Amino acid sequence: MEIQGEYKVLGDGISELKFKFGSGYRIYYTERDDVIVLLLCAGDKKTQSKDIKLAKEYLNDYLEGENHG
């Protein structure tokens, strides 16, 4: 998948996309079959740690719901 901006895989199924403007805006997302399937949350450099933790919680909630139909 080609994404514009700096991105990195953070682990636990979560990736971060960092935009090169503003105060270090970032979005956190997960992929399936090379397609972004869920935008988990967004923030900036100041809230990065909190946002990553929240993204992991949201992804776990999503996966639990998917597994329990």
Biopython code that builds the backbone (N, CA, C, O; Angstrom):
import numpy as np
from Bio.PDB.StructureBuilder import StructureBuilder

atoms = [
    (1, "MET", "N", (0.846, -1.166, 0.000)),
    (1, "MET", "CA", (0.000, 0.000, 0.000)),
    (1, "MET", "C", (0.892, 1.230, 0.000)),
    (1, "MET", "O", (1.893, 1.271, 0.716)),
    (2, "GLU", "N", (0.543, 2.222, -0.788)),
    (2, "GLU", "CA", (1.314, 3.462, -0.817)),
    (2, "GLU", "C", (0.566, 4.540, -0.049)),
    (2, "GLU", "O", (-0.573, 4.874, -0.377)),
    (3, "ILE", "N", (1.209, 5.077, 0.968)),
    (3, "ILE", "CA", (0.621, 6.112, 1.809)),
    (3, "ILE", "C", (1.507, 7.344, 1.734)),
    (3, "ILE", "O", (2.731, 7.231, 1.798)),
    (4, "GLN", "N", (0.904, 8.519, 1.600)),
    (4, "GLN", "CA", (1.657, 9.769, 1.549)),
    (4, "GLN", "C", (1.976, 10.236, 2.963)),
    (4, "GLN", "O", (1.080, 10.350, 3.799)),
    (5, "GLY", "N", (3.246, 10.505, 3.231)),
    (5, "GLY", "CA", (3.690, 10.935, 4.554)),
    (5, "GLY", "C", (4.626, 9.900, 5.137)),
    (5, "GLY", "O", (4.887, 8.865, 4.524)),
    (6, "GLU", "N", (5.122, 10.182, 6.308)),
    (6, "GLU", "CA", (5.988, 9.231, 7.002)),
    (6, "GLU", "C", (5.113, 8.264, 7.778)),
    (6, "GLU", "O", (4.219, 8.674, 8.519)),
    (7, "TYR", "N", (5.375, 6.995, 7.605)),
    (7, "TYR", "CA", (4.613, 6.037, 8.392)),
    (7, "TYR", "C", (5.542, 4.986, 8.961)),
    (7, "TYR", "O", (6.628, 4.731, 8.440)),
    (8, "LYS", "N", (5.083, 4.381, 10.052)),
    (8, "LYS", "CA", (5.830, 3.261, 10.613)),
    (8, "LYS", "C", (4.867, 2.317, 11.299)),
    (8, "LYS", "O", (3.811, 2.717, 11.791)),
    (9, "VAL", "N", (5.255, 1.060, 11.320)),
    (9, "VAL", "CA", (4.495, 0.035, 12.010)),
    (9, "VAL", "C", (4.895, 0.090, 13.476)),
    (9, "VAL", "O", (6.079, 0.010, 13.805)),
    (10, "LEU", "N", (3.907, 0.227, 14.356)),
    (10, "LEU", "CA", (4.179, 0.329, 15.786)),
    (10, "LEU", "C", (4.107, -1.018, 16.482)),
    (10, "LEU", "O", (4.597, -1.167, 17.602)),
    (11, "GLY", "N", (3.502, -1.999, 15.831)),
    (11, "GLY", "CA", (3.327, -3.308, 16.436)),
    (11, "GLY", "C", (1.898, -3.495, 16.904)),
    (11, "GLY", "O", (1.116, -2.546, 16.928)),
    (12, "ASP", "N", (1.561, -4.711, 17.275)),
    (12, "ASP", "CA", (0.213, -5.052, 17.731)),
    (12, "ASP", "C", (-0.850, -4.697, 16.698)),
    (12, "ASP", "O", (-1.993, -4.415, 17.059)),
    (13, "GLY", "N", (-0.483, -4.710, 15.401)),
    (13, "GLY", "CA", (-1.440, -4.442, 14.340)),
    (13, "GLY", "C", (-1.702, -2.975, 14.060)),
    (13, "GLY", "O", (-2.592, -2.649, 13.276)),
    (14, "ILE", "N", (-0.946, -2.085, 14.684)),
    (14, "ILE", "CA", (-1.185, -0.647, 14.554)),
    (14, "ILE", "C", (-0.029, 0.024, 13.833)),
    (14, "ILE", "O", (1.140, -0.270, 14.081)),
    (15, "SER", "N", (-0.388, 0.940, 12.928)),
    (15, "SER", "CA", (0.597, 1.759, 12.229)),
    (15, "SER", "C", (0.286, 3.228, 12.467)),
    (15, "SER", "O", (-0.844, 3.602, 12.781)),
    (16, "GLU", "N", (1.324, 4.057, 12.309)),
    (16, "GLU", "CA", (1.200, 5.498, 12.520)),
    (16, "GLU", "C", (1.562, 6.222, 11.230)),
    (16, "GLU", "O", (2.578, 5.913, 10.607)),
    (17, "LEU", "N", (0.742, 7.177, 10.831)),
    (17, "LEU", "CA", (1.035, 8.040, 9.692)),
    (17, "LEU", "C", (1.238, 9.444, 10.229)),
    (17, "LEU", "O", (0.351, 10.012, 10.866)),
    (18, "LYS", "N", (2.425, 10.005, 9.964)),
    (18, "LYS", "CA", (2.785, 11.340, 10.458)),
    (18, "LYS", "C", (2.804, 12.310, 9.287)),
    (18, "LYS", "O", (3.451, 12.071, 8.267)),
    (19, "PHE", "N", (2.083, 13.405, 9.458)),
    (19, "PHE", "CA", (2.023, 14.439, 8.426)),
    (19, "PHE", "C", (3.095, 15.480, 8.681)),
    (19, "PHE", "O", (3.436, 15.756, 9.831)),
    (20, "LYS", "N", (3.628, 16.060, 7.616)),
    (20, "LYS", "CA", (4.729, 17.017, 7.725)),
    (20, "LYS", "C", (4.222, 18.452, 7.739)),
    (20, "LYS", "O", (4.748, 19.307, 7.027)),
    (21, "PHE", "N", (3.209, 18.715, 8.542)),
    (21, "PHE", "CA", (2.721, 20.079, 8.720)),
    (21, "PHE", "C", (2.063, 20.170, 10.095)),
    (21, "PHE", "O", (1.783, 19.152, 10.728)),
    (22, "GLY", "N", (1.824, 21.371, 10.538)),
    (22, "GLY", "CA", (1.179, 21.550, 11.833)),
    (22, "GLY", "C", (2.082, 21.130, 12.974)),
    (22, "GLY", "O", (3.307, 21.230, 12.891)),
    (23, "SER", "N", (1.466, 20.666, 14.027)),
    (23, "SER", "CA", (2.220, 20.316, 15.235)),
    (23, "SER", "C", (2.498, 18.819, 15.323)),
    (23, "SER", "O", (2.365, 18.217, 16.389)),
    (24, "GLY", "N", (2.882, 18.227, 14.204)),
    (24, "GLY", "CA", (3.213, 16.802, 14.201)),
    (24, "GLY", "C", (1.980, 15.917, 14.236)),
    (24, "GLY", "O", (1.914, 14.968, 15.019)),
    (25, "TYR", "N", (0.998, 16.222, 13.389)),
    (25, "TYR", "CA", (-0.242, 15.449, 13.362)),
    (25, "TYR", "C", (0.032, 14.008, 12.968)),
    (25, "TYR", "O", (0.862, 13.724, 12.104)),
    (26, "ARG", "N", (-0.695, 13.095, 13.631)),
    (26, "ARG", "CA", (-0.540, 11.671, 13.379)),
    (26, "ARG", "C", (-1.910, 11.008, 13.366)),
    (26, "ARG", "O", (-2.826, 11.434, 14.070)),
    (27, "ILE", "N", (-2.036, 9.956, 12.553)),
    (27, "ILE", "CA", (-3.212, 9.099, 12.648)),
    (27, "ILE", "C", (-2.726, 7.677, 12.897)),
    (27, "ILE", "O", (-1.629, 7.293, 12.490)),
    (28, "TYR", "N", (-3.557, 6.921, 13.565)),
    (28, "TYR", "CA", (-3.244, 5.535, 13.903)),
    (28, "TYR", "C", (-4.301, 4.654, 13.260)),
    (28, "TYR", "O", (-5.499, 4.917, 13.371)),
    (29, "TYR", "N", (-3.843, 3.601, 12.583)),
    (29, "TYR", "CA", (-4.750, 2.782, 11.788)),
    (29, "TYR", "C", (-4.282, 1.343, 11.783)),
    (29, "TYR", "O", (-3.173, 1.034, 12.221)),
    (30, "THR", "N", (-5.138, 0.466, 11.283)),
    (30, "THR", "CA", (-4.789, -0.925, 11.087)),
    (30, "THR", "C", (-5.122, -1.306, 9.650)),
    (30, "THR", "O", (-5.937, -0.648, 9.004)),
    (31, "GLU", "N", (-4.501, -2.356, 9.154)),
    (31, "GLU", "CA", (-4.670, -2.801, 7.768)),
    (31, "GLU", "C", (-5.106, -4.256, 7.722)),
    (31, "GLU", "O", (-4.830, -5.041, 8.629)),
    (32, "ARG", "N", (-5.799, -4.594, 6.634)),
    (32, "ARG", "CA", (-6.097, -5.983, 6.299)),
    (32, "ARG", "C", (-5.929, -6.121, 4.802)),
    (32, "ARG", "O", (-6.505, -5.346, 4.038)),
    (33, "ASP", "N", (-5.158, -7.083, 4.378)),
    (33, "ASP", "CA", (-4.931, -7.335, 2.948)),
    (33, "ASP", "C", (-4.509, -6.064, 2.215)),
    (33, "ASP", "O", (-5.031, -5.761, 1.143)),
    (34, "ASP", "N", (-3.562, -5.321, 2.795)),
    (34, "ASP", "CA", (-2.993, -4.104, 2.209)),
    (34, "ASP", "C", (-4.005, -2.977, 2.002)),
    (34, "ASP", "O", (-3.817, -2.127, 1.131)),
    (35, "VAL", "N", (-5.060, -2.967, 2.787)),
    (35, "VAL", "CA", (-6.058, -1.904, 2.729)),
    (35, "VAL", "C", (-6.277, -1.381, 4.145)),
    (35, "VAL", "O", (-6.411, -2.165, 5.084)),
    (36, "ILE", "N", (-6.314, -0.048, 4.300)),
    (36, "ILE", "CA", (-6.642, 0.509, 5.612)),
    (36, "ILE", "C", (-8.096, 0.173, 5.887)),
    (36, "ILE", "O", (-8.985, 0.569, 5.133)),
    (37, "VAL", "N", (-8.335, -0.551, 6.957)),
    (37, "VAL", "CA", (-9.702, -0.952, 7.252)),
    (37, "VAL", "C", (-10.304, -0.197, 8.423)),
    (37, "VAL", "O", (-11.523, -0.187, 8.593)),
    (38, "LEU", "N", (-9.468, 0.431, 9.230)),
    (38, "LEU", "CA", (-10.019, 1.087, 10.404)),
    (38, "LEU", "C", (-9.104, 2.208, 10.859)),
    (38, "LEU", "O", (-7.956, 1.974, 11.239)),
    (39, "LEU", "N", (-9.618, 3.419, 10.818)),
    (39, "LEU", "CA", (-8.919, 4.557, 11.391)),
    (39, "LEU", "C", (-9.237, 4.544, 12.872)),
    (39, "LEU", "O", (-10.397, 4.682, 13.260)),
    (40, "LEU", "N", (-8.210, 4.380, 13.711)),
    (40, "LEU", "CA", (-8.433, 4.173, 15.136)),
    (40, "LEU", "C", (-8.537, 5.471, 15.914)),
    (40, "LEU", "O", (-9.447, 5.627, 16.728)),
    (41, "CYS", "N", (-7.632, 6.398, 15.686)),
    (41, "CYS", "CA", (-7.680, 7.703, 16.344)),
    (41, "CYS", "C", (-6.595, 8.583, 15.752)),
    (41, "CYS", "O", (-5.800, 8.135, 14.927)),
    (42, "ALA", "N", (-6.568, 9.827, 16.174)),
    (42, "ALA", "CA", (-5.596, 10.784, 15.659)),
    (42, "ALA", "C", (-5.212, 11.759, 16.760)),
    (42, "ALA", "O", (-5.917, 11.894, 17.760)),
    (43, "GLY", "N", (-4.094, 12.430, 16.567)),
    (43, "GLY", "CA", (-3.638, 13.414, 17.540)),
    (43, "GLY", "C", (-2.389, 14.098, 17.031)),
    (43, "GLY", "O", (-2.117, 14.106, 15.831)),
    (44, "ASP", "N", (-1.632, 14.673, 17.949)),
    (44, "ASP", "CA", (-0.378, 15.313, 17.574)),
    (44, "ASP", "C", (0.730, 14.818, 18.496)),
    (44, "ASP", "O", (0.515, 13.919, 19.309)),
    (45, "LYS", "N", (1.898, 15.401, 18.368)),
    (45, "LYS", "CA", (3.060, 14.937, 19.133)),
    (45, "LYS", "C", (2.793, 14.971, 20.635)),
    (45, "LYS", "O", (3.241, 14.089, 21.368)),
    (46, "LYS", "N", (2.064, 15.989, 21.095)),
    (46, "LYS", "CA", (1.809, 16.132, 22.535)),
    (46, "LYS", "C", (0.983, 14.980, 23.099)),
    (46, "LYS", "O", (1.146, 14.616, 24.264)),
    (47, "THR", "N", (0.107, 14.409, 22.292)),
    (47, "THR", "CA", (-0.783, 13.355, 22.785)),
    (47, "THR", "C", (-0.410, 11.972, 22.252)),
    (47, "THR", "O", (-1.202, 11.035, 22.360)),
    (48, "GLN", "N", (0.773, 11.837, 21.684)),
    (48, "GLN", "CA", (1.177, 10.612, 20.993)),
    (48, "GLN", "C", (1.060, 9.362, 21.866)),
    (48, "GLN", "O", (0.450, 8.380, 21.443)),
    (49, "SER", "N", (1.623, 9.374, 23.059)),
    (49, "SER", "CA", (1.588, 8.178, 23.915)),
    (49, "SER", "C", (0.164, 7.781, 24.260)),
    (49, "SER", "O", (-0.195, 6.606, 24.197)),
    (50, "LYS", "N", (-0.645, 8.765, 24.626)),
    (50, "LYS", "CA", (-2.043, 8.503, 24.966)),
    (50, "LYS", "C", (-2.801, 7.981, 23.749)),
    (50, "LYS", "O", (-3.612, 7.063, 23.870)),
    (51, "ASP", "N", (-2.541, 8.558, 22.583)),
    (51, "ASP", "CA", (-3.236, 8.156, 21.360)),
    (51, "ASP", "C", (-2.887, 6.726, 20.953)),
    (51, "ASP", "O", (-3.759, 5.983, 20.501)),
    (52, "ILE", "N", (-1.635, 6.338, 21.106)),
    (52, "ILE", "CA", (-1.229, 4.965, 20.767)),
    (52, "ILE", "C", (-1.926, 3.972, 21.689)),
    (52, "ILE", "O", (-2.421, 2.941, 21.234)),
    (53, "LYS", "N", (-1.965, 4.277, 22.966)),
    (53, "LYS", "CA", (-2.652, 3.403, 23.924)),
    (53, "LYS", "C", (-4.130, 3.278, 23.564)),
    (53, "LYS", "O", (-4.685, 2.180, 23.581)),
    (54, "LEU", "N", (-4.759, 4.392, 23.243)),
    (54, "LEU", "CA", (-6.167, 4.396, 22.866)),
    (54, "LEU", "C", (-6.399, 3.610, 21.577)),
    (54, "LEU", "O", (-7.378, 2.871, 21.475)),
    (55, "ALA", "N", (-5.516, 3.760, 20.600)),
    (55, "ALA", "CA", (-5.633, 3.020, 19.341)),
    (55, "ALA", "C", (-5.578, 1.517, 19.595)),
    (55, "ALA", "O", (-6.335, 0.757, 18.991)),
    (56, "LYS", "N", (-4.690, 1.086, 20.483)),
    (56, "LYS", "CA", (-4.596, -0.343, 20.819)),
    (56, "LYS", "C", (-5.879, -0.834, 21.462)),
    (56, "LYS", "O", (-6.351, -1.927, 21.149)),
    (57, "GLU", "N", (-6.453, -0.034, 22.365)),
    (57, "GLU", "CA", (-7.715, -0.411, 23.003)),
    (57, "GLU", "C", (-8.835, -0.518, 21.968)),
    (57, "GLU", "O", (-9.610, -1.474, 21.990)),
    (58, "TYR", "N", (-8.923, 0.460, 21.060)),
    (58, "TYR", "CA", (-9.964, 0.440, 20.027)),
    (58, "TYR", "C", (-9.811, -0.766, 19.111)),
    (58, "TYR", "O", (-10.800, -1.402, 18.747)),
    (59, "LEU", "N", (-8.576, -1.082, 18.739)),
    (59, "LEU", "CA", (-8.354, -2.231, 17.868)),
    (59, "LEU", "C", (-8.753, -3.521, 18.574)),
    (59, "LEU", "O", (-9.397, -4.379, 17.971)),
    (60, "ASN", "N", (-8.382, -3.669, 19.833)),
    (60, "ASN", "CA", (-8.770, -4.867, 20.582)),
    (60, "ASN", "C", (-10.287, -4.994, 20.673)),
    (60, "ASN", "O", (-10.826, -6.088, 20.503)),
    (61, "ASP", "N", (-10.981, -3.888, 20.941)),
    (61, "ASP", "CA", (-12.446, -3.907, 20.986)),
    (61, "ASP", "C", (-13.020, -4.340, 19.640)),
    (61, "ASP", "O", (-13.945, -5.150, 19.585)),
    (62, "TYR", "N", (-12.469, -3.798, 18.560)),
    (62, "TYR", "CA", (-12.926, -4.136, 17.211)),
    (62, "TYR", "C", (-12.731, -5.628, 16.933)),
    (62, "TYR", "O", (-13.639, -6.299, 16.442)),
    (63, "LEU", "N", (-11.548, -6.136, 17.249)),
    (63, "LEU", "CA", (-11.247, -7.540, 16.973)),
    (63, "LEU", "C", (-12.104, -8.468, 17.819)),
    (63, "LEU", "O", (-12.525, -9.520, 17.338)),
    (64, "GLU", "N", (-12.369, -8.108, 19.058)),
    (64, "GLU", "CA", (-13.240, -8.927, 19.906)),
    (64, "GLU", "C", (-14.646, -8.985, 19.328)),
    (64, "GLU", "O", (-15.266, -10.049, 19.317)),
    (65, "GLY", "N", (-15.154, -7.865, 18.852)),
    (65, "GLY", "CA", (-16.485, -7.834, 18.239)),
    (65, "GLY", "C", (-16.537, -8.644, 16.960)),
    (65, "GLY", "O", (-17.525, -9.324, 16.685)),
    (66, "GLU", "N", (-15.468, -8.571, 16.179)),
    (66, "GLU", "CA", (-15.394, -9.318, 14.925)),
    (66, "GLU", "C", (-15.398, -10.816, 15.198)),
    (66, "GLU", "O", (-15.996, -11.585, 14.445)),
    (67, "ASN", "N", (-14.741, -11.229, 16.263)),
    (67, "ASN", "CA", (-14.651, -12.650, 16.599)),
    (67, "ASN", "C", (-15.922, -13.184, 17.253)),
    (67, "ASN", "O", (-16.132, -14.395, 17.307)),
    (68, "HIS", "N", (-16.769, -12.287, 17.747)),
    (68, "HIS", "CA", (-17.993, -12.717, 18.420)),
    (68, "HIS", "C", (-19.243, -12.379, 17.621)),
    (68, "HIS", "O", (-20.364, -12.454, 18.126)),
    (69, "GLY", "N", (-19.025, -12.003, 16.355)),
    (69, "GLY", "CA", (-20.044, -11.801, 15.378)),
    (69, "GLY", "C", (-21.173, -10.929, 15.655)),
    (69, "GLY", "O", (-22.047, -10.762, 14.804)),
]
sb = StructureBuilder()
sb.init_structure("model")
sb.init_model(0)
sb.init_chain("A")
sb.init_seg("    ")
for serial, (resi, resn, name, xyz) in enumerate(atoms, 1):
    if name == "N":
        sb.init_residue(resn, " ", resi, " ")
    sb.init_atom(name, np.array(xyz, "f"), 0.0, 1.0, " ", f" {name:<3s}", serial, name[0])
structure = sb.get_structure()
